[in-house]
Structure formats: structure tokens, C-alpha cells
Amino acid sequence: MKYGLPRQLLSVAILPFTIAVLVPLWLVRRNDTQFTFGDTPRDLALQLLGVIVLAFGIFLFSASLRRFATDGEGTLAPWDPPRRLVVSGLYRYVRNPMISGVIFIVTGEAIALWSRSIAEWAVIVLLINAVYIPLSEEPMLAQRFGEPYREYCRHVRRFLPRLTPWRPDEDPDRPT
């Protein structure tokens, strides 16, 4: 990584680790949730689906974090953000793969553990970000990165991924 590992670990420990690990752990303990394997093949298949969703979330999150460190030269933390606009890797498909990863992690935990309280927490995290990102994060990014960010937003959706990667240098709408 081009950007300091201690800074990356601190930002992960404070933000996504709290959302995806500490709060679900607190909910599990508070509700005395015990992991048990499902009784039927259907239940086991759903739990396996939960593990797959969780693994996919870890993939999204870690790939995004790596891009922030290498391409963006920063962290996911608002107090130490990327210095350069990241529009490579998963960011060519969707603008928020990192928070999507966190939501997938929490959703996977809820499914694998059959936990209603963790599922409710996943919905809360989704709703908070559905409000926070367009009202706070995106205006800050537009101010910091200017027209390149606005162009990126015109071509890459906030949460729903594109089917093909966006390549700014191949944009047919870009003036020549």
C-alpha cells in the first residue's frame, strides 16, 4: 500500500469495524443469539447464502479500501480522506462500493445468524447512508474534486452498479 497501514487500520477500526462487528456483536449478546445450524436443507441453504453475502461484502469493502490507499492516497475516514479522486476498480461500476460492502457484511451476518435485530441494524445503516451520502458526502466531494467528480457522477450511479465499467478516457460525451 502506498498509504500508511496504521492510518488505514485506525480508520477501519473506528468506522466500519464498529458498524459491521461491534454493534452486531452487542446485538447478539443483548438478544442472547446463539449460532445454530438450520434444521432443514432450506434453512442451511439460507445460512450458506448469508455467508456468501458476508464474504461478498468483505470483498467489496477490502477492494475499495485498497483503492483508497493506493489510487486515492488516503483513508475512508472523513478526517483523512483520499487526496485524489478514485474512479478505478469497483468505482468504475458504482460510486459507493465500500458502504455497499459494509451493508452486505451486516446483512450476511443477519441471514447467517437468523438475527432480526442485526437485520434491522442493516436497514438502519442503509437508510443513514442513503441520506448522508447525497446530502453531505457528495457535496463535499464535488467541492474537493470539482468537474471530474461531477462528470463521474453523471456516468456512475450512487448505489446501483453499471453493467460495464466506466472509462473516462473513452467517454463519448466528453468534449474533444
C-alpha contacts under 8 A as a table, 3 or more apart, distances in Angstrom:
res1	aa1	res2	aa2	distance
1	M	4	G	7.10
1	M	5	L	7.34
1	M	66	R	7.33
1	M	69	A	6.24
1	M	70	T	5.72
2	K	69	A	6.26
2	K	70	T	5.16
2	K	73	E	6.79
3	Y	7	R	7.86
3	Y	8	Q	7.71
3	Y	69	A	5.08
3	Y	70	T	6.41
3	Y	73	E	5.59
3	Y	74	G	6.38
4	G	7	R	5.49
4	G	8	Q	6.46
4	G	69	A	7.92
5	L	8	Q	5.02
5	L	9	L	6.09
6	P	9	L	5.12
6	P	10	L	6.12
7	R	10	L	5.16
7	R	11	S	6.27
7	R	75	T	7.11
8	Q	11	S	5.29
8	Q	12	V	6.21
8	Q	69	A	7.59
8	Q	75	T	5.72
8	Q	76	L	7.74
9	L	12	V	5.10
9	L	13	A	5.94
10	L	13	A	5.08
10	L	14	I	6.18
11	S	14	I	5.35
11	S	15	L	6.14
11	S	75	T	6.64
11	S	76	L	6.35
11	S	77	A	5.32
12	V	15	L	5.50
12	V	16	P	5.54
12	V	17	F	5.84
12	V	76	L	7.53
12	V	77	A	7.97
13	A	16	P	6.71
13	A	17	F	4.99
13	A	18	T	6.79
14	I	17	F	6.30
14	I	18	T	6.12
15	L	18	T	5.51
15	L	19	I	6.54
15	L	77	A	7.48
16	P	19	I	4.96
16	P	20	A	5.75
16	P	21	V	7.82
16	P	102	V	6.66
17	F	20	A	5.25
17	F	21	V	5.22
17	F	22	L	6.49
18	T	21	V	5.58
18	T	22	L	4.68
18	T	23	V	5.99
19	I	22	L	6.38
19	I	23	V	5.69
19	I	24	P	7.44
19	I	102	V	7.68
19	I	106	V	7.96
19	I	125	V	7.92
20	A	23	V	6.66
20	A	24	P	6.41
20	A	102	V	6.33
20	A	103	I	7.94
20	A	105	I	6.49
20	A	106	V	5.51
21	V	24	P	5.45
21	V	25	L	5.91
22	L	25	L	5.08
22	L	26	W	6.09
23	V	26	W	5.00
23	V	27	L	6.16
24	P	27	L	4.92
24	P	28	V	6.06
24	P	106	V	7.54
24	P	109	E	8.00
24	P	118	I	5.89
24	P	121	W	7.86
25	L	28	V	5.04
25	L	29	R	6.23
26	W	29	R	5.21
26	W	30	R	5.93
27	L	30	R	4.97
27	L	31	N	5.96
27	L	117	S	6.57
27	L	118	I	6.73
28	V	31	N	5.37
28	V	32	D	5.73
28	V	33	T	4.85
28	V	34	Q	7.62
28	V	115	S	7.85
28	V	118	I	7.91
29	R	32	D	4.89
29	R	33	T	6.43
30	R	33	T	7.86
33	T	113	L	7.65
33	T	115	S	7.27
34	Q	113	L	7.57
35	F	113	L	5.70
36	T	113	L	7.55
37	F	43	D	7.91
37	F	44	L	6.52
37	F	47	Q	7.79
38	G	41	P	7.38
38	G	42	R	7.87
38	G	43	D	4.64
38	G	44	L	4.84
38	G	47	Q	7.31
39	D	43	D	6.31
39	D	44	L	7.17
40	T	43	D	5.13
40	T	44	L	6.26
41	P	44	L	5.04
41	P	45	A	6.01
42	R	45	A	5.05
42	R	46	L	6.24
43	D	46	L	5.11
43	D	47	Q	6.27
44	L	47	Q	5.05
44	L	48	L	6.12
45	A	48	L	4.98
45	A	49	L	6.12
46	L	49	L	4.87
46	L	50	G	6.27
46	L	111	I	6.96
46	L	112	A	7.26
47	Q	50	G	4.89
47	Q	51	V	6.42
47	Q	111	I	5.95
47	Q	112	A	4.29
47	Q	113	L	7.34
47	Q	114	W	7.89
48	L	51	V	5.05
48	L	52	I	6.25
48	L	112	A	6.89
49	L	52	I	4.99
49	L	53	V	6.09
49	L	108	G	7.58
49	L	111	I	7.55
49	L	112	A	7.51
50	G	53	V	5.05
50	G	54	L	6.08
50	G	107	T	7.32
50	G	108	G	4.13
50	G	109	E	6.39
50	G	110	A	7.33
50	G	111	I	4.70
50	G	112	A	4.57
51	V	54	L	4.99
51	V	55	A	6.10
51	V	108	G	5.79
51	V	109	E	7.29
51	V	111	I	7.92
51	V	112	A	6.06
52	I	55	A	5.05
52	I	56	F	6.08
52	I	108	G	7.22
53	V	56	F	5.09
53	V	57	G	6.19
53	V	104	F	5.84
53	V	105	I	6.67
53	V	107	T	7.22
53	V	108	G	4.84
54	L	57	G	5.05
54	L	58	I	6.33
54	L	104	F	5.79
54	L	105	I	4.24
54	L	106	V	7.10
54	L	107	T	7.08
54	L	108	G	4.26
54	L	109	E	6.43
55	A	58	I	5.05
55	A	59	F	6.24
55	A	105	I	7.15
55	A	108	G	7.98
56	F	59	F	5.01
56	F	60	L	6.22
56	F	101	G	7.18
56	F	104	F	7.01
56	F	105	I	7.58
57	G	60	L	5.10
57	G	61	F	6.04
57	G	100	S	7.12
57	G	101	G	3.86
57	G	102	V	5.98
57	G	103	I	7.13
57	G	104	F	4.57
57	G	105	I	4.74
58	I	61	F	5.14
58	I	62	S	5.94
58	I	101	G	6.10
58	I	102	V	7.42
58	I	104	F	7.98
58	I	105	I	6.43
59	F	62	S	5.35
59	F	63	A	5.96
59	F	101	G	7.21
60	L	63	A	5.38
60	L	64	S	6.10
60	L	90	L	7.83
60	L	97	P	5.92
60	L	98	M	6.06
60	L	100	S	7.28
60	L	101	G	4.75
61	F	64	S	5.21
61	F	65	L	6.06
61	F	97	P	6.80
61	F	98	M	4.60
61	F	99	I	7.24
61	F	100	S	7.62
61	F	101	G	4.67
61	F	102	V	6.45
62	S	65	L	4.99
62	S	66	R	6.10
62	S	98	M	7.78
63	A	66	R	5.17
63	A	67	R	6.42
63	A	89	G	7.88
63	A	90	L	7.52
64	S	67	R	5.11
64	S	68	F	6.32
64	S	89	G	7.83
64	S	90	L	6.94
64	S	91	Y	7.74
64	S	97	P	6.42
64	S	98	M	5.40
65	L	68	F	5.10
65	L	69	A	6.33
65	L	75	T	7.24
65	L	76	L	6.94
65	L	98	M	7.10
66	R	69	A	5.15
66	R	70	T	6.07
67	R	70	T	5.19
67	R	71	D	5.23
67	R	72	G	6.47
67	R	86	V	6.97
67	R	88	S	7.47
67	R	89	G	7.19
68	F	71	D	5.81
68	F	72	G	4.56
68	F	73	E	6.13
68	F	74	G	5.65
68	F	75	T	5.78
68	F	76	L	6.88
68	F	82	P	5.99
68	F	86	V	6.76
69	A	72	G	5.71
69	A	73	E	4.80
69	A	74	G	5.12
69	A	75	T	5.95
69	A	82	P	7.40
70	T	73	E	5.45
70	T	74	G	7.82
71	D	84	R	7.01
71	D	85	L	7.92
71	D	86	V	6.15
71	D	88	S	7.89
72	G	82	P	4.51
72	G	83	R	5.55
72	G	84	R	4.47
72	G	85	L	5.96
72	G	86	V	5.50
73	E	82	P	5.23
73	E	83	R	5.65
73	E	84	R	6.61
74	G	80	D	6.09
74	G	81	P	5.06
74	G	82	P	3.67
74	G	83	R	5.97
75	T	80	D	5.71
75	T	81	P	5.19
75	T	82	P	5.79
76	L	80	D	7.21
76	L	81	P	5.90
76	L	82	P	7.36
77	A	80	D	5.29
77	A	81	P	5.68
78	P	81	P	5.32
82	P	85	L	6.98
82	P	86	V	7.87
84	R	145	F	7.88
85	L	145	F	6.68
85	L	149	Y	7.26
86	V	91	Y	6.90
87	V	91	Y	4.99
87	V	92	R	5.54
87	V	152	Y	7.58
88	S	91	Y	5.25
88	S	92	R	5.31
89	G	92	R	5.83
89	G	93	Y	7.94
90	L	93	Y	5.51
90	L	94	V	6.54
90	L	97	P	6.59
91	Y	94	V	5.16
91	Y	95	R	5.39
91	Y	96	N	7.17
91	Y	97	P	6.75
92	R	95	R	7.56
92	R	156	V	7.00
92	R	165	P	4.90
92	R	166	W	4.90
92	R	167	R	6.99
93	Y	156	V	6.31
93	Y	157	R	7.79
93	Y	161	P	5.04
93	Y	162	R	4.86
93	Y	163	L	7.10
93	Y	164	T	6.75
93	Y	165	P	5.13
93	Y	166	W	6.44
94	V	97	P	6.15
94	V	156	V	5.64
94	V	157	R	5.60
94	V	158	R	6.00
94	V	159	F	6.04
94	V	160	L	6.41
94	V	161	P	4.59
94	V	162	R	6.48
95	R	153	C	7.67
95	R	156	V	6.20
95	R	157	R	6.07
95	R	158	R	4.85
95	R	159	F	6.60
96	N	99	I	5.78
96	N	100	S	6.22
96	N	158	R	6.02
96	N	159	F	6.10
97	P	100	S	4.89
97	P	101	G	5.95
97	P	159	F	7.72
98	M	101	G	5.02
98	M	102	V	6.49
99	I	102	V	4.98
99	I	103	I	6.20
99	I	129	N	7.85
100	S	103	I	5.08
100	S	104	F	6.09
100	S	159	F	7.50
101	G	104	F	5.04
101	G	105	I	6.15
102	V	105	I	5.03
102	V	106	V	6.34
103	I	106	V	5.25
103	I	107	T	6.01
103	I	122	A	6.07
103	I	125	V	7.00
103	I	126	L	6.63
104	F	107	T	5.02
104	F	108	G	5.89
105	I	108	G	5.12
105	I	109	E	6.24
106	V	109	E	5.06
106	V	110	A	6.28
106	V	118	I	6.91
106	V	119	A	7.41
106	V	121	W	7.77
106	V	122	A	5.61
107	T	110	A	5.05
107	T	111	I	6.29
107	T	118	I	7.41
107	T	119	A	6.05
107	T	122	A	5.78
108	G	111	I	5.16
108	G	112	A	6.02
109	E	112	A	5.21
109	E	113	L	5.94
109	E	115	S	7.81
109	E	118	I	7.20
110	A	113	L	5.36
110	A	114	W	5.64
110	A	115	S	4.80
110	A	116	R	6.71
110	A	117	S	7.74
110	A	118	I	5.03
110	A	119	A	5.07
111	I	114	W	5.09
111	I	115	S	6.71
111	I	119	A	7.63
112	A	115	S	7.89
115	S	118	I	5.39
115	S	119	A	6.30
116	R	119	A	4.95
116	R	120	E	6.13
117	S	120	E	5.04
117	S	121	W	6.19
118	I	121	W	4.81
118	I	122	A	6.16
119	A	122	A	5.00
119	A	123	V	6.43
120	E	123	V	5.13
120	E	124	I	6.28
121	W	124	I	4.98
121	W	125	V	6.18
122	A	125	V	5.14
122	A	126	L	6.18
123	V	126	L	5.01
123	V	127	L	6.10
124	I	127	L	5.12
124	I	128	I	6.06
125	V	128	I	5.21
125	V	129	N	6.21
126	L	129	N	5.28
126	L	130	A	6.01
127	L	130	A	4.91
127	L	131	V	6.38
128	I	131	V	5.38
128	I	132	Y	5.91
129	N	132	Y	4.81
129	N	133	I	5.51
130	A	133	I	5.97
130	A	134	P	7.04
131	V	134	P	6.10
131	V	135	L	6.17
132	Y	135	L	5.33
132	Y	136	S	5.39
132	Y	137	E	6.53
133	I	136	S	5.62
133	I	137	E	4.72
133	I	138	E	5.85
134	P	137	E	6.23
134	P	138	E	5.28
134	P	139	P	7.23
135	L	138	E	6.70
135	L	139	P	6.82
136	S	139	P	5.77
136	S	140	M	6.47
137	E	140	M	5.27
137	E	141	L	6.26
138	E	141	L	4.99
138	E	142	A	6.07
139	P	142	A	5.01
139	P	143	Q	6.16
140	M	143	Q	5.11
140	M	144	R	6.12
141	L	144	R	4.99
141	L	145	F	5.83
141	L	146	G	7.58
141	L	149	Y	7.00
142	A	145	F	5.43
142	A	146	G	4.97
142	A	147	E	7.33
142	A	149	Y	5.78
142	A	150	R	6.31
143	Q	146	G	5.50
145	F	148	P	6.33
145	F	149	Y	5.59
146	G	149	Y	5.67
146	G	150	R	6.52
147	E	150	R	4.91
147	E	151	E	5.97
148	P	151	E	5.14
148	P	152	Y	6.17
149	Y	152	Y	4.93
149	Y	153	C	6.19
150	R	153	C	5.04
150	R	154	R	6.33
151	E	154	R	5.12
151	E	155	H	6.69
152	Y	155	H	5.38
152	Y	156	V	5.91
152	Y	168	P	7.76
153	C	156	V	5.29
153	C	157	R	6.50
153	C	158	R	7.61
154	R	157	R	7.56
155	H	166	W	7.03
156	V	161	P	7.50
156	V	162	R	6.81
156	V	166	W	7.01
157	R	160	L	5.78
157	R	161	P	6.43
157	R	162	R	7.21
158	R	161	P	7.86
162	R	165	P	6.66
162	R	166	W	7.90
166	W	171	D	7.78
167	R	170	E	5.37
167	R	171	D	6.37
168	P	171	D	5.17
171	D	174	R	5.46
